[in-house]
Amino acid sequence: MRRLLFIILVCSTLGTTACSIHRIDIQQGNVIEPEQVDRLDIGMTPEQVRFLLGTPAITDPFHRDRWDYVYYHKPGDPKAKAERQRITLYFENGRLARIERP
């Protein structure tokens, strides 16, 4: 009888702790701060842009003059909304020519 009570107690304890799963935040890509993007100027060199924003998250070998900075953050809380940011930079003749913020 004591064994049965012990087994029931253990199973019920494990059942309640299994419901409280800890979920971690997931972050991928480059954090894109609005202050950094505001400091971008047409005509900057790739080195200046890299110093300001870091290395782009996506580099396309077929479009070397296009840099994509992508950021994704999914909070561990299942009720919270995921955050996505993206900025695409285009270079011409070794200088920043265009900035897209979709």
Biopython code that builds the backbone (N, CA, C, O; Angstrom):
import numpy as np
from Bio.PDB.StructureBuilder import StructureBuilder

atoms = [
    (1, "MET", "N", (0.825, -1.197, 0.000)),
    (1, "MET", "CA", (0.000, 0.000, 0.000)),
    (1, "MET", "C", (0.868, 1.260, 0.000)),
    (1, "MET", "O", (0.577, 2.229, -0.702)),
    (2, "ARG", "N", (1.947, 1.231, 0.805)),
    (2, "ARG", "CA", (2.832, 2.393, 0.859)),
    (2, "ARG", "C", (3.518, 2.617, -0.486)),
    (2, "ARG", "O", (3.720, 3.754, -0.912)),
    (3, "ARG", "N", (3.869, 1.522, -1.142)),
    (3, "ARG", "CA", (4.499, 1.639, -2.462)),
    (3, "ARG", "C", (3.548, 2.304, -3.448)),
    (3, "ARG", "O", (3.955, 3.166, -4.227)),
    (4, "LEU", "N", (2.317, 1.912, -3.413)),
    (4, "LEU", "CA", (1.326, 2.480, -4.318)),
    (4, "LEU", "C", (1.167, 3.973, -4.065)),
    (4, "LEU", "O", (1.110, 4.756, -5.013)),
    (5, "LEU", "N", (1.096, 4.371, -2.821)),
    (5, "LEU", "CA", (0.993, 5.791, -2.493)),
    (5, "LEU", "C", (2.240, 6.557, -2.943)),
    (5, "LEU", "O", (2.143, 7.680, -3.437)),
    (6, "PHE", "N", (3.401, 5.943, -2.767)),
    (6, "PHE", "CA", (4.651, 6.580, -3.187)),
    (6, "PHE", "C", (4.662, 6.782, -4.711)),
    (6, "PHE", "O", (5.047, 7.845, -5.198)),
    (7, "ILE", "N", (4.239, 5.758, -5.452)),
    (7, "ILE", "CA", (4.208, 5.854, -6.911)),
    (7, "ILE", "C", (3.217, 6.927, -7.363)),
    (7, "ILE", "O", (3.518, 7.693, -8.279)),
    (8, "ILE", "N", (2.083, 6.991, -6.759)),
    (8, "ILE", "CA", (1.082, 8.005, -7.096)),
    (8, "ILE", "C", (1.616, 9.402, -6.796)),
    (8, "ILE", "O", (1.429, 10.325, -7.589)),
    (9, "LEU", "N", (2.274, 9.555, -5.663)),
    (9, "LEU", "CA", (2.843, 10.849, -5.289)),
    (9, "LEU", "C", (3.918, 11.285, -6.281)),
    (9, "LEU", "O", (3.935, 12.440, -6.706)),
    (10, "VAL", "N", (4.802, 10.382, -6.647)),
    (10, "VAL", "CA", (5.871, 10.695, -7.601)),
    (10, "VAL", "C", (5.293, 11.055, -8.965)),
    (10, "VAL", "O", (5.720, 12.037, -9.572)),
    (11, "CYS", "N", (4.343, 10.289, -9.452)),
    (11, "CYS", "CA", (3.743, 10.543, -10.761)),
    (11, "CYS", "C", (2.992, 11.872, -10.790)),
    (11, "CYS", "O", (3.050, 12.605, -11.778)),
    (12, "SER", "N", (2.296, 12.174, -9.713)),
    (12, "SER", "CA", (1.553, 13.435, -9.689)),
    (12, "SER", "C", (2.506, 14.627, -9.611)),
    (12, "SER", "O", (2.225, 15.678, -10.189)),
    (13, "THR", "N", (3.620, 14.479, -8.912)),
    (13, "THR", "CA", (4.617, 15.553, -8.836)),
    (13, "THR", "C", (5.262, 15.782, -10.198)),
    (13, "THR", "O", (5.423, 16.929, -10.616)),
    (14, "LEU", "N", (5.630, 14.725, -10.887)),
    (14, "LEU", "CA", (6.233, 14.858, -12.216)),
    (14, "LEU", "C", (5.252, 15.458, -13.208)),
    (14, "LEU", "O", (5.647, 16.217, -14.092)),
    (15, "GLY", "N", (3.999, 15.129, -13.069)),
    (15, "GLY", "CA", (2.988, 15.656, -13.983)),
    (15, "GLY", "C", (2.836, 17.162, -13.884)),
    (15, "GLY", "O", (2.643, 17.824, -14.903)),
    (16, "THR", "N", (2.918, 17.718, -12.686)),
    (16, "THR", "CA", (2.761, 19.169, -12.535)),
    (16, "THR", "C", (4.006, 19.922, -12.964)),
    (16, "THR", "O", (3.899, 21.041, -13.464)),
    (17, "THR", "N", (5.178, 19.344, -12.784)),
    (17, "THR", "CA", (6.391, 20.055, -13.192)),
    (17, "THR", "C", (6.576, 20.006, -14.696)),
    (17, "THR", "O", (7.216, 20.896, -15.256)),
    (18, "ALA", "N", (6.047, 19.017, -15.359)),
    (18, "ALA", "CA", (6.181, 18.919, -16.808)),
    (18, "ALA", "C", (5.373, 20.004, -17.517)),
    (18, "ALA", "O", (5.670, 20.345, -18.662)),
    (19, "CYS", "N", (4.372, 20.539, -16.859)),
    (19, "CYS", "CA", (3.551, 21.587, -17.460)),
    (19, "CYS", "C", (4.250, 22.942, -17.480)),
    (19, "CYS", "O", (3.880, 23.803, -18.278)),
    (20, "SER", "N", (5.220, 23.147, -16.650)),
    (20, "SER", "CA", (5.895, 24.442, -16.596)),
    (20, "SER", "C", (7.235, 24.379, -17.322)),
    (20, "SER", "O", (8.297, 24.419, -16.701)),
    (21, "ILE", "N", (7.163, 24.282, -18.641)),
    (21, "ILE", "CA", (8.363, 24.212, -19.473)),
    (21, "ILE", "C", (8.897, 25.615, -19.691)),
    (21, "ILE", "O", (8.147, 26.538, -20.009)),
    (22, "HIS", "N", (10.195, 25.762, -19.518)),
    (22, "HIS", "CA", (10.834, 27.057, -19.760)),
    (22, "HIS", "C", (11.242, 27.141, -21.224)),
    (22, "HIS", "O", (11.946, 26.268, -21.732)),
    (23, "ARG", "N", (10.799, 28.189, -21.894)),
    (23, "ARG", "CA", (11.156, 28.390, -23.292)),
    (23, "ARG", "C", (12.086, 29.590, -23.385)),
    (23, "ARG", "O", (11.835, 30.632, -22.781)),
    (24, "ILE", "N", (13.153, 29.434, -24.141)),
    (24, "ILE", "CA", (14.121, 30.520, -24.272)),
    (24, "ILE", "C", (13.783, 31.404, -25.465)),
    (24, "ILE", "O", (13.078, 30.987, -26.384)),
    (25, "ASP", "N", (14.294, 32.626, -25.435)),
    (25, "ASP", "CA", (14.163, 33.531, -26.565)),
    (25, "ASP", "C", (15.068, 33.046, -27.692)),
    (25, "ASP", "O", (16.158, 32.529, -27.444)),
    (26, "ILE", "N", (14.616, 33.213, -28.916)),
    (26, "ILE", "CA", (15.415, 32.852, -30.085)),
    (26, "ILE", "C", (15.705, 34.127, -30.859)),
    (26, "ILE", "O", (14.787, 34.826, -31.289)),
    (27, "GLN", "N", (16.990, 34.425, -31.036)),
    (27, "GLN", "CA", (17.416, 35.592, -31.806)),
    (27, "GLN", "C", (18.324, 35.130, -32.925)),
    (27, "GLN", "O", (19.224, 34.316, -32.716)),
    (28, "GLN", "N", (18.081, 35.655, -34.113)),
    (28, "GLN", "CA", (18.910, 35.312, -35.252)),
    (28, "GLN", "C", (19.175, 36.571, -36.068)),
    (28, "GLN", "O", (18.324, 37.455, -36.169)),
    (29, "GLY", "N", (20.363, 36.634, -36.643)),
    (29, "GLY", "CA", (20.696, 37.736, -37.534)),
    (29, "GLY", "C", (21.322, 38.909, -36.806)),
    (29, "GLY", "O", (21.814, 38.788, -35.684)),
    (30, "ASN", "N", (21.288, 40.051, -37.483)),
    (30, "ASN", "CA", (21.861, 41.288, -36.966)),
    (30, "ASN", "C", (20.793, 42.106, -36.259)),
    (30, "ASN", "O", (19.708, 42.313, -36.802)),
    (31, "VAL", "N", (21.086, 42.567, -35.068)),
    (31, "VAL", "CA", (20.183, 43.491, -34.393)),
    (31, "VAL", "C", (20.254, 44.802, -35.157)),
    (31, "VAL", "O", (21.338, 45.355, -35.344)),
    (32, "ILE", "N", (19.111, 45.302, -35.600)),
    (32, "ILE", "CA", (19.055, 46.521, -36.393)),
    (32, "ILE", "C", (18.492, 47.637, -35.527)),
    (32, "ILE", "O", (17.290, 47.691, -35.271)),
    (33, "GLU", "N", (19.355, 48.510, -35.089)),
    (33, "GLU", "CA", (18.942, 49.647, -34.269)),
    (33, "GLU", "C", (18.592, 50.817, -35.184)),
    (33, "GLU", "O", (19.360, 51.120, -36.098)),
    (34, "PRO", "N", (17.462, 51.481, -34.969)),
    (34, "PRO", "CA", (17.080, 52.611, -35.815)),
    (34, "PRO", "C", (18.131, 53.727, -35.840)),
    (34, "PRO", "O", (18.307, 54.396, -36.859)),
    (35, "GLU", "N", (18.828, 53.923, -34.713)),
    (35, "GLU", "CA", (19.852, 54.970, -34.658)),
    (35, "GLU", "C", (20.994, 54.665, -35.627)),
    (35, "GLU", "O", (21.549, 55.573, -36.247)),
    (36, "GLN", "N", (21.344, 53.374, -35.755)),
    (36, "GLN", "CA", (22.406, 52.985, -36.675)),
    (36, "GLN", "C", (21.967, 53.188, -38.121)),
    (36, "GLN", "O", (22.738, 53.684, -38.942)),
    (37, "VAL", "N", (20.744, 52.811, -38.429)),
    (37, "VAL", "CA", (20.233, 52.964, -39.790)),
    (37, "VAL", "C", (20.153, 54.443, -40.155)),
    (37, "VAL", "O", (20.433, 54.815, -41.295)),
    (38, "ASP", "N", (19.778, 55.278, -39.210)),
    (38, "ASP", "CA", (19.697, 56.726, -39.466)),
    (38, "ASP", "C", (21.060, 57.323, -39.788)),
    (38, "ASP", "O", (21.139, 58.361, -40.446)),
    (39, "ARG", "N", (22.122, 56.689, -39.337)),
    (39, "ARG", "CA", (23.474, 57.202, -39.583)),
    (39, "ARG", "C", (24.023, 56.788, -40.943)),
    (39, "ARG", "O", (25.085, 57.254, -41.357)),
    (40, "LEU", "N", (23.292, 55.903, -41.644)),
    (40, "LEU", "CA", (23.728, 55.510, -42.988)),
    (40, "LEU", "C", (23.561, 56.686, -43.950)),
    (40, "LEU", "O", (22.566, 57.409, -43.899)),
    (41, "ASP", "N", (24.540, 56.863, -44.816)),
    (41, "ASP", "CA", (24.488, 57.926, -45.825)),
    (41, "ASP", "C", (24.837, 57.348, -47.180)),
    (41, "ASP", "O", (25.727, 56.505, -47.298)),
    (42, "ILE", "N", (24.139, 57.801, -48.190)),
    (42, "ILE", "CA", (24.478, 57.422, -49.561)),
    (42, "ILE", "C", (25.908, 57.895, -49.825)),
    (42, "ILE", "O", (26.277, 59.019, -49.486)),
    (43, "GLY", "N", (26.700, 57.021, -50.432)),
    (43, "GLY", "CA", (28.088, 57.345, -50.730)),
    (43, "GLY", "C", (29.087, 56.736, -49.755)),
    (43, "GLY", "O", (30.296, 56.846, -49.960)),
    (44, "MET", "N", (28.597, 56.092, -48.691)),
    (44, "MET", "CA", (29.506, 55.450, -47.738)),
    (44, "MET", "C", (30.188, 54.254, -48.392)),
    (44, "MET", "O", (29.623, 53.623, -49.285)),
    (45, "THR", "N", (31.395, 53.947, -47.948)),
    (45, "THR", "CA", (32.110, 52.777, -48.439)),
    (45, "THR", "C", (31.593, 51.528, -47.721)),
    (45, "THR", "O", (30.990, 51.634, -46.653)),
    (46, "PRO", "N", (31.825, 50.349, -48.298)),
    (46, "PRO", "CA", (31.415, 49.120, -47.606)),
    (46, "PRO", "C", (32.063, 48.984, -46.222)),
    (46, "PRO", "O", (31.442, 48.460, -45.298)),
    (47, "GLU", "N", (33.293, 49.450, -46.078)),
    (47, "GLU", "CA", (33.969, 49.377, -44.774)),
    (47, "GLU", "C", (33.262, 50.243, -43.740)),
    (47, "GLU", "O", (33.132, 49.843, -42.582)),
    (48, "GLN", "N", (32.805, 51.420, -44.144)),
    (48, "GLN", "CA", (32.084, 52.301, -43.220)),
    (48, "GLN", "C", (30.750, 51.682, -42.806)),
    (48, "GLN", "O", (30.357, 51.756, -41.641)),
    (49, "VAL", "N", (30.065, 51.076, -43.762)),
    (49, "VAL", "CA", (28.776, 50.429, -43.463)),
    (49, "VAL", "C", (29.003, 49.241, -42.533)),
    (49, "VAL", "O", (28.254, 49.048, -41.576)),
    (50, "ARG", "N", (30.032, 48.448, -42.812)),
    (50, "ARG", "CA", (30.339, 47.278, -41.970)),
    (50, "ARG", "C", (30.689, 47.717, -40.553)),
    (50, "ARG", "O", (30.306, 47.052, -39.590)),
    (51, "PHE", "N", (31.410, 48.826, -40.412)),
    (51, "PHE", "CA", (31.753, 49.350, -39.089)),
    (51, "PHE", "C", (30.483, 49.746, -38.333)),
    (51, "PHE", "O", (30.379, 49.526, -37.126)),
    (52, "LEU", "N", (29.530, 50.322, -39.039)),
    (52, "LEU", "CA", (28.306, 50.813, -38.416)),
    (52, "LEU", "C", (27.316, 49.683, -38.099)),
    (52, "LEU", "O", (26.763, 49.646, -37.000)),
    (53, "LEU", "N", (27.087, 48.773, -39.035)),
    (53, "LEU", "CA", (26.056, 47.744, -38.869)),
    (53, "LEU", "C", (26.586, 46.341, -38.626)),
    (53, "LEU", "O", (25.835, 45.454, -38.221)),
    (54, "GLY", "N", (27.865, 46.137, -38.869)),
    (54, "GLY", "CA", (28.427, 44.796, -38.758)),
    (54, "GLY", "C", (28.355, 44.075, -40.091)),
    (54, "GLY", "O", (27.904, 44.634, -41.091)),
    (55, "THR", "N", (28.800, 42.836, -40.096)),
    (55, "THR", "CA", (28.780, 42.029, -41.304)),
    (55, "THR", "C", (27.345, 41.617, -41.610)),
    (55, "THR", "O", (26.620, 41.212, -40.701)),
    (56, "PRO", "N", (26.917, 41.711, -42.867)),
    (56, "PRO", "CA", (25.530, 41.349, -43.183)),
    (56, "PRO", "C", (25.242, 39.875, -42.905)),
    (56, "PRO", "O", (26.117, 39.019, -43.038)),
    (57, "ALA", "N", (24.009, 39.600, -42.519)),
    (57, "ALA", "CA", (23.597, 38.233, -42.199)),
    (57, "ALA", "C", (23.537, 37.376, -43.459)),
    (57, "ALA", "O", (23.810, 36.177, -43.412)),
    (58, "ILE", "N", (23.185, 37.984, -44.572)),
    (58, "ILE", "CA", (23.055, 37.243, -45.820)),
    (58, "ILE", "C", (23.942, 37.888, -46.878)),
    (58, "ILE", "O", (23.820, 39.081, -47.155)),
    (59, "THR", "N", (24.825, 37.102, -47.461)),
    (59, "THR", "CA", (25.635, 37.569, -48.578)),
    (59, "THR", "C", (25.361, 36.655, -49.764)),
    (59, "THR", "O", (25.526, 35.439, -49.677)),
    (60, "ASP", "N", (24.950, 37.244, -50.846)),
    (60, "ASP", "CA", (24.612, 36.492, -52.047)),
    (60, "ASP", "C", (25.815, 36.513, -52.987)),
    (60, "ASP", "O", (26.234, 37.586, -53.421)),
    (61, "PRO", "N", (26.374, 35.356, -53.306)),
    (61, "PRO", "CA", (27.549, 35.340, -54.180)),
    (61, "PRO", "C", (27.252, 35.843, -55.598)),
    (61, "PRO", "O", (28.171, 36.228, -56.320)),
    (62, "PHE", "N", (25.980, 35.843, -55.998)),
    (62, "PHE", "CA", (25.607, 36.310, -57.329)),
    (62, "PHE", "C", (25.328, 37.807, -57.366)),
    (62, "PHE", "O", (25.288, 38.398, -58.445)),
    (63, "HIS", "N", (25.137, 38.423, -56.219)),
    (63, "HIS", "CA", (24.869, 39.864, -56.124)),
    (63, "HIS", "C", (25.765, 40.454, -55.030)),
    (63, "HIS", "O", (25.300, 40.765, -53.934)),
    (64, "ARG", "N", (27.028, 40.598, -55.340)),
    (64, "ARG", "CA", (27.991, 41.077, -54.339)),
    (64, "ARG", "C", (27.732, 42.516, -53.907)),
    (64, "ARG", "O", (28.204, 42.941, -52.853)),
    (65, "ASP", "N", (26.996, 43.259, -54.705)),
    (65, "ASP", "CA", (26.715, 44.656, -54.383)),
    (65, "ASP", "C", (25.409, 44.821, -53.619)),
    (65, "ASP", "O", (24.917, 45.939, -53.463)),
    (66, "ARG", "N", (24.849, 43.723, -53.144)),
    (66, "ARG", "CA", (23.614, 43.762, -52.352)),
    (66, "ARG", "C", (23.893, 43.111, -51.005)),
    (66, "ARG", "O", (24.351, 41.971, -50.937)),
    (67, "TRP", "N", (23.614, 43.846, -49.939)),
    (67, "TRP", "CA", (23.788, 43.325, -48.584)),
    (67, "TRP", "C", (22.430, 43.314, -47.896)),
    (67, "TRP", "O", (21.711, 44.313, -47.908)),
    (68, "ASP", "N", (22.084, 42.181, -47.296)),
    (68, "ASP", "CA", (20.819, 42.054, -46.569)),
    (68, "ASP", "C", (21.101, 41.876, -45.087)),
    (68, "ASP", "O", (21.792, 40.944, -44.674)),
    (69, "TYR", "N", (20.559, 42.777, -44.308)),
    (69, "TYR", "CA", (20.626, 42.672, -42.846)),
    (69, "TYR", "C", (19.252, 42.224, -42.372)),
    (69, "TYR", "O", (18.257, 42.918, -42.582)),
    (70, "VAL", "N", (19.201, 41.068, -41.737)),
    (70, "VAL", "CA", (17.941, 40.469, -41.309)),
    (70, "VAL", "C", (18.033, 40.186, -39.818)),
    (70, "VAL", "O", (19.063, 39.739, -39.316)),
    (71, "TYR", "N", (16.932, 40.457, -39.120)),
    (71, "TYR", "CA", (16.873, 40.181, -37.677)),
    (71, "TYR", "C", (15.543, 39.504, -37.370)),
    (71, "TYR", "O", (14.492, 39.913, -37.865)),
    (72, "TYR", "N", (15.607, 38.463, -36.546)),
    (72, "TYR", "CA", (14.420, 37.731, -36.125)),
    (72, "TYR", "C", (14.537, 37.458, -34.631)),
    (72, "TYR", "O", (15.566, 36.979, -34.153)),
    (73, "HIS", "N", (13.474, 37.766, -33.905)),
    (73, "HIS", "CA", (13.446, 37.521, -32.458)),
    (73, "HIS", "C", (12.103, 36.905, -32.102)),
    (73, "HIS", "O", (11.045, 37.493, -32.328)),
    (74, "LYS", "N", (12.176, 35.702, -31.539)),
    (74, "LYS", "CA", (10.965, 35.031, -31.068)),
    (74, "LYS", "C", (11.080, 34.866, -29.562)),
    (74, "LYS", "O", (11.915, 34.098, -29.084)),
    (75, "PRO", "N", (10.244, 35.583, -28.807)),
    (75, "PRO", "CA", (10.287, 35.450, -27.349)),
    (75, "PRO", "C", (9.882, 34.051, -26.903)),
    (75, "PRO", "O", (9.128, 33.359, -27.587)),
    (76, "GLY", "N", (10.388, 33.651, -25.757)),
    (76, "GLY", "CA", (10.056, 32.348, -25.196)),
    (76, "GLY", "C", (8.597, 32.227, -24.803)),
    (76, "GLY", "O", (8.055, 31.123, -24.746)),
    (77, "ASP", "N", (7.960, 33.351, -24.532)),
    (77, "ASP", "CA", (6.546, 33.358, -24.176)),
    (77, "ASP", "C", (5.720, 33.044, -25.425)),
    (77, "ASP", "O", (5.774, 33.801, -26.394)),
    (78, "PRO", "N", (4.963, 31.956, -25.426)),
    (78, "PRO", "CA", (4.211, 31.583, -26.627)),
    (78, "PRO", "C", (3.140, 32.605, -27.012)),
    (78, "PRO", "O", (2.684, 32.611, -28.156)),
    (79, "LYS", "N", (2.735, 33.460, -26.084)),
    (79, "LYS", "CA", (1.718, 34.472, -26.383)),
    (79, "LYS", "C", (2.317, 35.716, -27.027)),
    (79, "LYS", "O", (1.596, 36.503, -27.639)),
    (80, "ALA", "N", (3.624, 35.899, -26.895)),
    (80, "ALA", "CA", (4.280, 37.085, -27.450)),
    (80, "ALA", "C", (4.490, 36.913, -28.950)),
    (80, "ALA", "O", (4.648, 35.801, -29.453)),
    (81, "LYS", "N", (4.486, 38.041, -29.646)),
    (81, "LYS", "CA", (4.630, 38.039, -31.090)),
    (81, "LYS", "C", (6.097, 38.084, -31.501)),
    (81, "LYS", "O", (6.908, 38.751, -30.859)),
    (82, "ALA", "N", (6.429, 37.379, -32.564)),
    (82, "ALA", "CA", (7.793, 37.398, -33.096)),
    (82, "ALA", "C", (8.054, 38.746, -33.770)),
    (82, "ALA", "O", (7.140, 39.374, -34.305)),
    (83, "GLU", "N", (9.314, 39.177, -33.734)),
    (83, "GLU", "CA", (9.716, 40.451, -34.323)),
    (83, "GLU", "C", (10.647, 40.168, -35.497)),
    (83, "GLU", "O", (11.600, 39.398, -35.377)),
    (84, "ARG", "N", (10.360, 40.803, -36.633)),
    (84, "ARG", "CA", (11.195, 40.651, -37.829)),
    (84, "ARG", "C", (11.576, 42.032, -38.333)),
    (84, "ARG", "O", (10.750, 42.943, -38.388)),
    (85, "GLN", "N", (12.848, 42.169, -38.699)),
    (85, "GLN", "CA", (13.328, 43.420, -39.286)),
    (85, "GLN", "C", (14.211, 43.078, -40.469)),
    (85, "GLN", "O", (14.865, 42.035, -40.494)),
    (86, "ARG", "N", (14.222, 43.961, -41.441)),
    (86, "ARG", "CA", (15.062, 43.726, -42.606)),
    (86, "ARG", "C", (15.440, 45.065, -43.232)),
    (86, "ARG", "O", (14.633, 45.992, -43.298)),
    (87, "ILE", "N", (16.678, 45.139, -43.686)),
    (87, "ILE", "CA", (17.148, 46.294, -44.436)),
    (87, "ILE", "C", (18.076, 45.766, -45.521)),
    (87, "ILE", "O", (18.924, 44.913, -45.259)),
    (88, "THR", "N", (17.917, 46.269, -46.730)),
    (88, "THR", "CA", (18.741, 45.848, -47.865)),
    (88, "THR", "C", (19.503, 47.060, -48.374)),
    (88, "THR", "O", (18.932, 48.126, -48.607)),
    (89, "LEU", "N", (20.814, 46.872, -48.543)),
    (89, "LEU", "CA", (21.678, 47.945, -49.021)),
    (89, "LEU", "C", (22.246, 47.558, -50.380)),
    (89, "LEU", "O", (22.631, 46.411, -50.604)),
    (90, "TYR", "N", (22.291, 48.528, -51.279)),
    (90, "TYR", "CA", (22.837, 48.317, -52.617)),
    (90, "TYR", "C", (24.036, 49.233, -52.819)),
    (90, "TYR", "O", (24.002, 50.415, -52.477)),
    (91, "PHE", "N", (25.087, 48.668, -53.377)),
    (91, "PHE", "CA", (26.308, 49.418, -53.649)),
    (91, "PHE", "C", (26.522, 49.521, -55.151)),
    (91, "PHE", "O", (26.203, 48.597, -55.900)),
    (92, "GLU", "N", (27.062, 50.649, -55.581)),
    (92, "GLU", "CA", (27.464, 50.856, -56.969)),
    (92, "GLU", "C", (28.830, 51.518, -56.957)),
    (92, "GLU", "O", (29.040, 52.527, -56.283)),
    (93, "ASN", "N", (29.757, 50.939, -57.711)),
    (93, "ASN", "CA", (31.128, 51.466, -57.793)),
    (93, "ASN", "C", (31.773, 51.617, -56.420)),
    (93, "ASN", "O", (32.495, 52.584, -56.180)),
    (94, "GLY", "N", (31.521, 50.675, -55.523)),
    (94, "GLY", "CA", (32.151, 50.675, -54.212)),
    (94, "GLY", "C", (31.594, 51.689, -53.227)),
    (94, "GLY", "O", (32.242, 52.011, -52.231)),
    (95, "ARG", "N", (30.385, 52.199, -53.503)),
    (95, "ARG", "CA", (29.732, 53.178, -52.610)),
    (95, "ARG", "C", (28.276, 52.804, -52.409)),
    (95, "ARG", "O", (27.639, 52.232, -53.293)),
    (96, "LEU", "N", (27.758, 53.134, -51.234)),
    (96, "LEU", "CA", (26.351, 52.875, -50.928)),
    (96, "LEU", "C", (25.482, 53.733, -51.831)),
    (96, "LEU", "O", (25.592, 54.959, -51.840)),
    (97, "ALA", "N", (24.600, 53.059, -52.604)),
    (97, "ALA", "CA", (23.775, 53.785, -53.588)),
    (97, "ALA", "C", (22.301, 53.841, -53.200)),
    (97, "ALA", "O", (21.606, 54.807, -53.516)),
    (98, "ARG", "N", (21.829, 52.803, -52.516)),
    (98, "ARG", "CA", (20.392, 52.745, -52.221)),
    (98, "ARG", "C", (20.146, 51.952, -50.953)),
    (98, "ARG", "O", (20.862, 50.996, -50.655)),
    (99, "ILE", "N", (19.116, 52.360, -50.201)),
    (99, "ILE", "CA", (18.730, 51.694, -48.955)),
    (99, "ILE", "C", (17.242, 51.341, -49.074)),
    (99, "ILE", "O", (16.410, 52.204, -49.358)),
    (100, "GLU", "N", (16.925, 50.079, -48.856)),
    (100, "GLU", "CA", (15.518, 49.635, -48.862)),
    (100, "GLU", "C", (15.139, 49.114, -47.495)),
    (100, "GLU", "O", (15.864, 48.324, -46.890)),
    (101, "ARG", "N", (13.987, 49.567, -47.015)),
    (101, "ARG", "CA", (13.444, 49.102, -45.732)),
    (101, "ARG", "C", (12.044, 48.560, -45.970)),
    (101, "ARG", "O", (11.061, 49.282, -45.805)),
    (102, "PRO", "N", (11.947, 47.279, -46.360)),
    (102, "PRO", "CA", (10.606, 46.720, -46.673)),
    (102, "PRO", "C", (9.713, 46.655, -45.461)),
    (102, "PRO", "O", (8.568, 46.214, -45.561)),
]
sb = StructureBuilder()
sb.init_structure("model")
sb.init_model(0)
sb.init_chain("A")
sb.init_seg("    ")
for serial, (resi, resn, name, xyz) in enumerate(atoms, 1):
    if name == "N":
        sb.init_residue(resn, " ", resi, " ")
    sb.init_atom(name, np.array(xyz, "f"), 0.0, 1.0, " ", f" {name:<3s}", serial, name[0])
structure = sb.get_structure()
